[in-house]
Amino acid sequence: MMIEIKKLKNWQAPEDWFEIQTIDAHTGGEPLRIIISGFPKLKGATLLEKRASAKNDFDQIRKSTHVGTARTRGYVRSTHRGF
């Protein structure tokens, strides 16, 4: 099925979606994604507690913003929409 580009020109995300802004980079040859805004507030006082909160409370979002096998080359600012 082909999507006509001109139909996407006025596309808007649904009202219940939110935006997560990230910076993608390479550090020592490894991909790195830094979330700079939009991720829900995490519970906990320490980094370890906040990491657990990300996994336990927001795992679907955490996985969707994971770098995985994506290989960036240098500085790229990207925006992820979803959920």
Secondary structure per residue as TSV (DSSP state, phi and psi in degrees):
chain	resnum	aa	ss	phi	psi
A	1	M	-	360.0	129.1
A	2	M	-	-95.3	139.7
A	3	I	-	-105.9	127.7
A	4	E	-	-77.6	124.5
A	5	I	H	-57.1	-40.1
A	6	K	H	-62.6	-25.5
A	7	K	H	-73.8	-25.3
A	8	L	H	-81.6	-16.3
A	9	K	T	-55.1	-39.4
A	10	N	T	-104.1	15.9
A	11	W	-	-66.0	139.7
A	12	Q	-	-131.9	144.3
A	13	A	-	-66.9	148.9
A	14	P	-	-58.4	153.6
A	15	E	T	-57.2	-33.8
A	16	D	T	-85.9	1.6
A	17	W	-	-81.9	156.7
A	18	F	E	-129.8	167.2
A	19	E	E	-111.7	134.2
A	20	I	E	-117.8	123.2
A	21	Q	E	-100.4	137.6
A	22	T	E	-135.1	164.2
A	23	I	E	-119.6	125.5
A	24	D	E	-104.0	138.9
A	25	A	E	-153.2	174.9
A	26	H	E	-115.6	134.0
A	27	T	E	-128.1	110.9
A	28	G	T	59.7	32.4
A	29	G	T	84.8	-4.2
A	30	E	E	-103.3	139.9
A	31	P	E	-70.2	146.0
A	32	L	E	-140.0	133.2
A	33	R	E	-124.7	121.9
A	34	I	E	-107.6	123.2
A	35	I	E	-84.1	121.8
A	36	I	E	-102.9	-19.1
A	37	S	E	-166.8	157.9
A	38	G	-	98.6	-16.5
A	39	F	-	-76.3	140.0
A	40	P	-	-57.7	154.8
A	41	K	-	-63.2	132.3
A	42	L	-	-94.5	147.1
A	43	K	-	-81.4	153.8
A	44	G	-	112.0	157.6
A	45	A	S	-99.7	-33.0
A	46	T	S	-101.3	163.8
A	47	L	H	-60.2	-38.8
A	48	L	H	-63.5	-40.8
A	49	E	H	-66.8	-39.2
A	50	K	H	-68.4	-36.4
A	51	R	H	-62.1	-43.5
A	52	A	H	-63.8	-39.4
A	53	S	H	-63.4	-41.6
A	54	A	H	-60.4	-42.5
A	55	K	H	-73.7	-43.4
A	56	N	H	-79.3	-36.0
A	57	D	H	-101.3	-25.0
A	58	F	S	-137.2	38.5
A	59	D	H	-61.8	-38.2
A	60	Q	H	-63.6	-40.5
A	61	I	H	-69.8	-43.7
A	62	R	H	-57.5	-44.9
A	63	K	H	-68.0	-34.6
A	64	S	H	-72.8	-20.3
A	65	T	T	-101.2	2.8
A	66	H	-	-68.7	140.0
A	67	V	-	-66.3	-41.6
A	68	G	T	56.7	-126.4
A	69	T	T	-96.5	3.4
A	70	A	-	-63.6	129.4
A	71	R	-	-115.8	106.8
A	72	T	-	-89.3	162.7
A	73	R	-	-126.4	92.3
A	74	G	S	90.2	-161.4
A	75	Y	-	-78.8	125.1
A	76	V	E	-139.6	129.3
A	77	R	E	-101.5	124.4
A	78	S	E	-128.1	161.0
A	79	T	E	-123.9	130.2
A	80	H	E	-112.7	131.1
A	81	R	E	-117.6	146.9
A	82	G	E	167.1	169.5
A	83	F	-	59.8	360.0
